Amino acid sequence: MMTTSITFDQSVTTVHLYGNNRIPRLGHTITFLFVMLLIGCASVPTDYPRTQSTAVTDYLNTSVGQLFEEAAVKHPGESGFSIITRGRRGFNARIAMTELAEKTLDLQYYVWEADETGWLLAEHVLKAADRGVRVRILVDDITLAGRDTGAASLDAHPNIELRVFNPFAHRSARALDFATDLGRVNHRMHNKIYVMDNAVAIIGGRNIGNHYFNVDAHANFRDLDIAAAGPVVREISNVFDYFWNGDWAVPIAALADRTYTNEDLDAARHDVRELIAAGTYPHPLGQDIDTLRSELLSIRDRFIWAPGQIVWDDPAAIEGGMQAS
């Protein structure tokens, strides 16, 4: 797990007790320290309702699950893999999985940007939830600053639950957490997992954001994804469940400033549609998805089958903070 290191410059202020022009600084310093003491008392909530949940086990009762099982039975004990080299293809694959999902979607990301790809994925996730798909979203809190309202509105959907990994206690002044609780908040979650129906998964280097999918007009990252099928997908789901059910994954509803309702969800839908309409996504997404779905069988047949396992960091390594339940 990569971590972010932050260094604070600390200067020493000398307060002279002679000369009237020096005395106010002492008062300002005392006031500042008093305010910091009061603000520093904020903590992450621990008393809130939460539901334990796990990945579905009847993945063979889904269309895509059956499709890939036809290949899996020919390779006992092995899993299927395909490298996704192009960002545009990686985004199309995620949208197609969202449209093909019949039972569940499990999404776990370090970054989910508020940009064209972030809005488009949110819209398609909402559509999946509308048709009855259970959606679990776990995002790191590092890039959610100022976005609690949108996240909590999405969470208001009866088929969507959104949890935040290792959240900041000071929702509107996060720098205070770095000043008062650095040992905890300096541990972040860099997992990138997208699992559909516990049958197919995408893992790898891409978060959700324009510059991961060759959409940003100025600069884009050169990352890779791996699409996976077979037994390794169940391992990936086990990792997701471990993070999801741990104390470090806090429901956004427990962090929000109030209870969010269907009215908030409807407002969020409207906002997302307007943002997409005003955005500049450069590719014909609908045509891309139709093409990908028509090639699903040939895509499966190009998978490489081999032994595979998932290597991951246990979030219980967060010392002095929230521990595994």
Long-range contacts (C-beta under 8 A, 24 or more apart in sequence): 1-187, 1-188, 1-189, 1-190, 1-313, 1-317, 2-188, 2-190, 3-186, 3-187, 3-188, 4-142, 4-186, 4-188, 5-186, 6-178, 6-182, 6-186, 8-178, 8-179, 36-176, 36-179, 36-180, 39-170, 39-173, 39-176, 39-180, 40-176, 40-179, 40-180, 42-169, 42-170, 42-176, 43-169, 44-167, 44-169, 44-250, 44-322, 45-250, 45-254, 45-255, 46-247, 48-250, 48-251, 48-253, 48-254, 49-251, 50-251, 50-254, 51-161, 52-245, 53-136, 53-161, 53-241, 53-244, 53-245, 54-237, 54-241, 54-245, 55-104, 55-106, 55-195, 55-198, 55-234, 55-237, 55-238, 55-240, 55-241, 56-103, 56-104, 56-197, 56-198, 57-198, 58-103, 59-103, 59-197, 59-198, 59-199, 59-233, 61-103, 62-102, 62-103, 62-197, 62-199, 63-100, 63-102, 64-100, 64-102, 64-196, 64-197, 64-199, 64-200, 64-296, 65-197, 65-198, 65-199, 67-296, 67-297, 67-300, 68-199, 68-200, 68-229, 68-230, 68-300, 71-229, 71-300, 71-301, 71-303, 71-305, 72-229, 72-230, 72-231, 72-305, 74-305, 75-230, 75-305, 77-231, 77-307, 78-230, 78-231, 78-305, 78-306, 78-307, 78-308, 79-228, 79-229, 79-230, 79-231, 79-232, 79-233, 79-305, 79-306, 79-307, 79-308, 80-228, 80-229, 80-230, 80-300, 80-303, 80-304, 80-305, 81-226, 81-227, 81-228, 81-232, 81-303, 81-304, 81-305, 81-306, 81-308, 82-226, 82-227, 82-299, 82-302, 82-303, 82-304, 83-224, 83-225, 83-226, 83-227, 84-202, 84-204, 84-224, 84-225, 84-226, 84-227, 85-224, 86-214, 87-206, 87-212, 87-213, 87-214, 87-215, 87-220, 87-221, 87-223, 88-213, 88-214, 88-215, 88-283, 88-288, 90-202, 90-206, 90-212, 90-213, 90-223, 90-225, 91-117, 91-121, 91-212, 91-213, 91-215, 92-285, 92-288, 92-289, 92-292, 93-202, 93-225, 93-227, 93-292, 94-121, 94-194, 94-202, 95-120, 95-121, 95-124, 95-285, 95-289, 96-289, 96-292, 96-293, 97-194, 97-196, 97-200, 97-202, 98-124, 98-125, 98-127, 98-128, 98-196, 99-124, 99-127, 99-128, 99-289, 99-293, 100-196, 100-293, 101-128, 101-133, 101-196, 101-197, 102-133, 102-197, 103-133, 103-134, 103-197, 103-198, 104-133, 104-134, 104-135, 104-136, 104-195, 104-196, 104-197, 104-198, 105-133, 105-134, 105-135, 105-136, 105-194, 105-195, 105-196, 106-135, 106-136, 106-193, 106-194, 106-195, 106-198, 106-237, 106-240, 106-244, 107-135, 107-136, 107-137, 107-138, 107-193, 107-194, 107-195, 108-137, 108-138, 108-139, 108-189, 108-191, 108-192, 108-193, 108-194, 108-240, 108-243, 108-244, 109-138, 109-139, 109-140, 109-191, 109-192, 109-193, 109-207, 109-208, 110-139, 110-140, 110-142, 110-143, 110-188, 110-189, 110-190, 110-191, 110-192, 110-207, 111-140, 111-142, 111-143, 111-207, 111-208, 111-209, 112-139, 112-143, 112-207, 112-208, 112-209, 113-143, 113-207, 113-208, 113-209, 113-210, 114-147, 114-150, 115-209, 115-210, 115-215, 115-279, 116-210, 116-215, 116-276, 116-279, 116-280, 116-281, 117-208, 117-209, 117-210, 117-212, 117-213, 117-215, 117-281, 118-208, 118-209, 118-210, 119-272, 119-275, 119-276, 119-279, 120-276, 120-281, 120-285, 121-208, 122-154, 122-272, 123-269, 123-272, 123-273, 123-276, 125-154, 125-160, 126-154, 126-157, 126-160, 126-269, 126-272, 129-157, 129-158, 129-159, 129-160, 130-159, 132-159, 133-159, 134-159, 135-159, 135-160, 135-161, 136-161, 136-163, 136-240, 136-244, 137-161, 137-162, 137-163, 138-162, 138-163, 138-164, 138-165, 138-189, 138-240, 138-243, 138-244, 138-249, 139-163, 139-164, 139-165, 140-164, 140-165, 140-166, 140-188, 140-189, 140-190, 141-165, 141-166, 141-167, 141-168, 142-188, 145-174, 146-172, 148-252, 148-255, 148-256, 148-257, 149-256, 149-260, 149-264, 150-268, 150-271, 151-252, 151-256, 152-252, 152-253, 152-255, 152-256, 152-260, 152-264, 153-260, 153-264, 153-265, 153-267, 153-268, 154-265, 154-268, 155-251, 155-252, 155-253, 155-260, 156-260, 156-261, 156-262, 156-264, 156-265, 157-265, 161-251, 162-251, 162-252, 163-244, 163-249, 163-250, 163-251, 163-252, 164-249, 164-250, 164-251, 164-252, 164-255, 165-189, 165-243, 165-248, 165-249, 165-250, 165-315, 166-248, 166-315, 166-318, 166-321, 166-322, 167-250, 167-255, 171-255, 171-257, 181-321, 183-319, 183-320, 183-321, 184-318, 184-320, 184-321, 184-322, 187-315, 187-317, 187-318, 187-321, 189-243, 189-315, 191-239, 191-243, 191-312, 193-236, 193-239, 193-240, 195-233, 195-236, 195-237, 195-240, 198-233, 198-234, 198-237, 199-229, 199-233, 200-227, 200-228, 200-229, 200-233, 201-227, 201-228, 201-229, 201-232, 201-233, 201-236, 201-237, 202-226, 202-227, 202-228, 203-228, 203-236, 203-310, 215-281, 215-282, 215-283, 217-280, 227-303, 228-308, 229-300, 229-303, 230-305, 230-308, 232-308, 232-309, 232-310, 235-309, 235-310, 236-310, 239-310, 239-312, 243-315, 245-325, 246-315, 246-316, 246-322, 246-324, 246-325, 247-322, 247-323, 247-324, 247-325, 248-315, 248-318, 248-321, 248-322, 248-324
